[in-house]
Each structure stands twice: as C-alpha cells, then as structure tokens.
Amino acid sequence: MKGHLLAFIAITIWSLTYIQTKVLLMYIDPIEIIIVRFSLAWIILWIIHPKRTPFVLKDEMMFALAGLSMFFGYYVLENIALLHTTAINAGLLVTLAPLFTLLTASIIHHTPLPKMALWGALIAFAGVAVLVFEKISLPNIGDSLALLAGFGWAVYTLILGYISTSYHHLAVTRKSIFYGLVFLWLFWETVYSGSFHFEAYTHPAVLINLATLTLFASVGAYILWRKAVLLIGSSKTSNYIYLVPLINTTASVWLLDEVLGWRIILSSLMILGGMAIANKPSLQPPE
C-alpha cells in the first residue's frame, strides 16, 4: 500500500508541472525557468548526496549526453511548447515518451516488436492525429514541440541505460543536470542572448511555483518514485503513468480554465489505450 501511495504522489507532482510552468511563463523566460529550477535542484542534490564520483572519461561523456538530451531534447522543447499550446495538449503528447522509447529501442537493438505493440503504437499515434490535426492543416508549433519533447525524453532514457549501474541514482541525476546546465548556460550566453527577469522574483506566484518545481518535481518526486519501484516493482509503479493526462487535464480545466473538448477526450482514450497495449512497464515517466 505504501509503494502505491508513493507512486501516486510522485505522479501527481509531475502531472502538475505543466500547469506550474504555464504560470511561470507569464512572468519569466522558458530557458530562464530551466536554469533557475535546475541550478537549485543541483545544489539540493549535492546536499542530499555529496559523495564525489571517480572521473571516468567514457562515463563522463555519457553523463554529458544525458544532460544534453534531458535539457535540449525535453525541457527546452516542453517549456517553449507551453508558450504555444495548452497544458492539456502538452501533458497528453509528452505522455507518449514510453512509447517512443519502446520504438526507438527496437530500432537501435534490431529487436522486432510484437504484433500487439505495433497495433498499440498505431492506435496511440492515431490519437495524436485526432488531437493535433484540426481540419486539414499542419499541427501548431506548440503541439509539434510537445511531441518532439516526448521523443527527447525517450532518447534521454535510452542514454541512461548505457551508464554504469555502479553509480548511485542521485549521482547520475546530479551529474546529468550539471552537464545539462553547462550546455544551457553556453546556449543562453551565446546563441539565445537571454537576460534574467529579476523583478519577477518578487511575485509570490513565481517564488511558489519555482520552489515547488525544484523541491518536489525535480528532487522529491524522483526520490519517491525510486522508493515506490523498490517497494512494489517497476511494472506496477510504471502503470501510474496513465494517470498523468487525467490529473493534468482535471487540474488544467480547474486552475487554468482550459477547455475540455470531444477531440481531447477521444484522443486521450486512443493514446492511453494504445500505450496500454504496447506497454513496456520498466520505463520512468518524464518529470
């Protein structure tokens, strides 16, 4: 029972991140959110797990790739997507990450997918089409970026599989965040030429949402999820990913006044149903 409760709390926290980010985007830049959030998270992880790891060039390169894919493949795309689409759409499309992981792993390892997995993928992507294609036109940039973010998380997940299991999971997260921040800072200072909105940090909405994103979504929920996996196993724990669209949609309608139309309901059923058919339970959802 404790394991299920921990998994539910972690998923609830992650489900609300789309709404919190949507609120923060009203005050500060999407890249700025990532820099501040994960700089604070990195410091907290150092406090929780200060043990240094040996420098092994091959492993450091994998940490760097993990950080690069985590930040640019997922968080940057997700935050920019939320500028152009609803929290409901973003949450639903990013939920496809485990399916992208399954398909990508099959291609990389030359492993044929079971027929049911292929049918599941077909149903899920048909659900995506129902959601993002209104009439006969291209999907908006927000939906496209959210879909790419789901794929970016799949790449990050696969890279983690190549990192030695001898490292503590908090050390892996901490080092991945460090390299991701290095790359993001370079991007911020050279290509993006961004500037911090210091005046925004006096606003309670900014402080509260940044604090909860950092403490709960980037650190706390991750620890709860790992404990849930140890208590009830990865298969049962990963089933909670199917609650993300339900929690995110309910909260978005209630807190952001977003509209829940028939296309969202139909696409949700198709995407979640397809993912259930093609389910690979060992994958962790995006935070």
SELUM-102742 format. One record per residue: x, y, z of N, C-alpha, C in turn. Coordinates in steps of 0.2 Angstrom, whole numbers, plus 5000, padded with zeros to 4 digits. Layout:
N
XYZXYZXYZ;...
***
This chain:
287
500449945000500050005000500450065000;501050065004501450125004501750144998;501950084994502350094987501850134983;501150104983500650134978500550214980;500550224986500450294988501050334986;501650314987502250354985502250364977;502050314973502050324966501450374964;500950364967500350414966500550484967;500850494973501150564975501650594970;502050554968502550574963502250584956;501850544954501450564948501050624948;500750634954500350694954500750754954;501350754957501850814957502050824950;502250774946502450784939501950804935;501250784936500750804932500550874932;500750904938500550974939501151024937;501650994934502251034932502051074926;501651044922501451084915501051144917;500651144922500251204925500751254928;501151224932501651274936502051314931;502351274926502751304920502351354916;501751344915501251384911501151454915;501151444922501051504926501751544926;502251514927502951544927503051584920;502851554914502951584908502551654907;502151664912501851734912502251784914;502851764918503251814921503951814918;504251754917504951744915505051694909;505651704906505851664900505851594901;505651554896505651474896506351444898;506851474895507551454896507751474904;507551534906507751554912507451514918;506851484916506551444921506951384922;507151354917507551294917508251304921;508551354919509251374923509151384930;508651424932508551434939508351374943;507851334940507551274943508051224944;508451214939508951154940509651174943;509751234943510351264947510151244954;509551264957509351254964509351174965;509051144960509051064961509751034962;510151064958510851034958511151044965;511051104968511351114974511051074980;510351064979509951014984510250944983;510350924977510650854976511350844979;511750904979512350894982512350894989;511850924992511750925000511550855002;511050824998510750764999511250704998;511650714993512150654991512750694989;513250714994513850744992514450704990;514350644990514850594988515150614981;515750624980516050634974516150564970;516150564963516150504959516850514956;517150454954517850454951517750474944;518250514941518150534934518450484929;517950454926518050414920517750444914;518250454909518050494903517450464899;517450394898516850374895516250384898;516250374905515650384909515450464909;515950504909515850574909515450594902;515750564897515450584890514650564890;514550504894513850484894513450534898;513650554904513350604908513250664904;513650684900513650744896513050734891;513050684888512550664883511850664886;511850634892511150634896510950704897;511450744900511250814901510950854895;511350844890511150874884510450854881;510350794881509650764879509150784884;509250784890508750804895508550874895;509050914894508850994894508651014887;509050994882508851024875508350974872;508350914873507850864870507250864873;507150884880506550884883506350944886;506750974891506451034895506451094891;506851114886506851174882506251164877;506151104874505651094870504951104873;504951074879504251074883504051144885;504551184888504451244890504251294884;504551284879504351334873503651304870;503551244870502951214868502351244872;502451254879501951284883501751354882;502251384878502051454876501551454870;501451404867501051404860500551354861;500451314866499851264866499651264873;499151224875498851214881499251164885;499151174892499451124897499151054895;498551054894498150984892498550954887;498650984881498950954875499650934876;500050984880500750964881500750904885;500450904891500450844895500250774892;499750784887499550724884500050694879;500350744875500850724870501450704873;501750734878502350714881502250644885;501650624886501550554889501750504885;501850514878502050464873502750444874;503150474879503850464879503950384880;503650354884503750274885503750244878;503250264874503050234868503650244863;503850304863504450324859505050284861;505150274867505750244870505750164867;505150134868505050074865505250064858;504950114854505050104847505750124845;506050174848506750184847507250134849;507150104855507550044857507549984852;506949974850506849924845507249934839;507249994836507650014830508450004832;508650034838509350034839509649964840;509249924844509449854845509249804840;508949824835508649774830508249724832;507849744837507349694840506649704837;506349654834505649664831505149674837;504649714836504149724841503649674840;503349654845502749604845502149644841;501749604838501249624834500749674838;500649654844500149694848500449764850;501149764851501449834852501449874846;501449844840501349884834500649914833;500149874835499449894835499349954840;499649944846499649994851499950054849;500550054845500850114843500350154838;500050114833499650134828499050174831;498750144836498150174839498350244843;498950234846499150294850499350354845;499650344840499850394835499250424831;498750374830498050394828497750444832;497850434839497550484844497950544844;498550544842498950604841498650644836;498550614830498250644824497550684826;497150644830496450674832496550734836;497150734840497250794844497550854841;498050844836498350904834498150924827;497850884823497650904816496850924816;496750984817496151014816495951034809;495451004806495351004799495950974795;496151004790496650984786497251034786;497651034791498151084792498651054796;499251084796499851064800499651084807;499951044812499851054819500251114821;499951154826500351214828500951194831;501451244832502151234834502151214841;501651224845501651204852501551134853;501051104849500951034849501550994846;501851024841502450984837503050984842;503151034846503751034850503550994856;502950984859502750944864502850874862;502750854856502850784853503550774853;503950824850504650814850504950804857;504750834862504950834869504850764871;504350734870504150664871504750614868;504950624862505450594859506150604862;506250674864506850694868506950654874;506350644878506450604884506550534883;506350504877506550434876507250434874;507550474871508250474870508650484876;508450524881508750534887508750464891;508150434891508050374894508550314892;508550314885509050264882509750274884;509950334884510650354886510750334893;510350344897510450324904510550244905;510250204900510450134900511150114899;511550164896512250154894512750174900;512450204905512850224911512950174916;513550164918513650104923513150114929;512950054931512450044937512850054943;513550054943513850064949513850134953;513550184949513450244951512750254955;512750284961512150304964511650344960;510950324960510550354955510550434956;510650454962510650534964511250564960;511750524961512450554957512350554950;511950504947511850504940511450564938;510950584942510450634941510850704941;511250704947511650764948512150784943;512550734941513050744935512650764929;512150734927511750744921511550814921;511250834927511050904927511650954927;512150944930512750984929512950994922;513050944918513250954911512650984907;512050974909511551004905511551074906;511651094913511751174914512251204911;512851164910513451194907513251214899;512951164896512751174889512251224888;511751234893511251284893511451354894;511951354899512251424900512651444894;512951404891513351424884512851444879;512251414878511751424874511451494876;511351504882511051564885511451624883;512051614884512551674884512751694877;512751644872513051654865512451654860;512051604860511551604854510951634856;510651624862510051654865510051724867;510651744870510751814872510151834877;510051784882509451804886509651844892;509151874896509351914902508851894907;509051894913508551874919508051924920;507451904922506951954924506951954932;507451994935507451994942506852024945;506552064942505952094945505352044946;505351994942504851944943504951904949;505551904952505651854958505351884964;505051944964504751974970503951954970;503751924964503051904964502951834967;502451824971502351764975502251704970;501851714965501751654960502351634957;502851674956503551654953503851614959;503951644965504351604970504051544972;503351534973503051474975503051424970;502951434963503051384958503751364957;504251414957504951394956505151344962;504951364968505151324974504851254974;504151244972503851184972504151144966;504251174960504551134954505251104956;505651144960506351124962506351074967;505951084973505951044978505550974977;505050984974504550924973504650894967;504650924961504650894955505350874953;505850914954506550894952506950854957;506750854963507050814968506650764972;506150794975505650754980505350694976;504950714971504550664967505050604964;505650624962506050574959506250524965;506450544971506550504976506050464978;505450484978504850444980504650394975;504850414968504750364963505150304964;505850324965506350264966506150224972;505850254977505650214983505050164981;504650194977504050154975504250094971;504750104967504950054962505249994967;505650014972505949964977505349924980;504849964982504349934986503849884982;503649904976503149874973503349844966;503949864964504249844957504149894952;504549894947504449944941503849934937;503649874936503049864932502349894935;502249884941501649914945501749994945;502350014947502450084948502350124941;502650094936502550124929501850134927;501450094929500650094927500350164929;500650194934500450264936500550314931;500950304926501050354921500350374917;499950324917499250334914498850384917;499050404923498650454927498850524925;499450534922499650594921499150634917;498950614911498450654907497850674911;497550624915496950634919497050684924;497650684928497750734933497850804930;498350804925498450864922497850894918;497450854915496850884912496350914917;496250874922495750904928496050964931;496650964932496951024935496951084931;497151074924497151124919496451154918;495951114918495251144917495051184923;495251164929495051194936495451254937;496151254936496551304938496751354932;496751334926496951374920496351394916;495751364918495151374914495251354906;495651294905495651274899495051234897;494951224890494351194888494451124886;493951084889494051004888493550994882;493750984876493350964871493250894869;492850874864492750804862493450774859;493750814856494450794852494950774858;494950814863495450794868495250734872;494550724873494350664876494450594872;494350604866494450544861495150534860;495550584859496250574858496650544865;496350564870496650534877496550464877;495850444876495750374876496150334871;496250364865496650324860497350314862;497650374864498350374866498450334872;498050334877498250294883498050224882;497550214878497350144876497950104872;498150144867498750124863499350104867;499550154872500050144876500050084880;499350074883499250014887499349954883;499249944877499349894873500049874871;500449934870501149924868501549944875;501249934881501649954887502249914888;502749954890503449924892503549954899;503349914904503249944911503849974914;504449954912505049974916505350044915;504950084911505150154909504850204914;505250254915505050304920504850364916;504250394918503950454915504350514916;504250564911504650624912504350664918;504850704921504650744927504450814925;
***
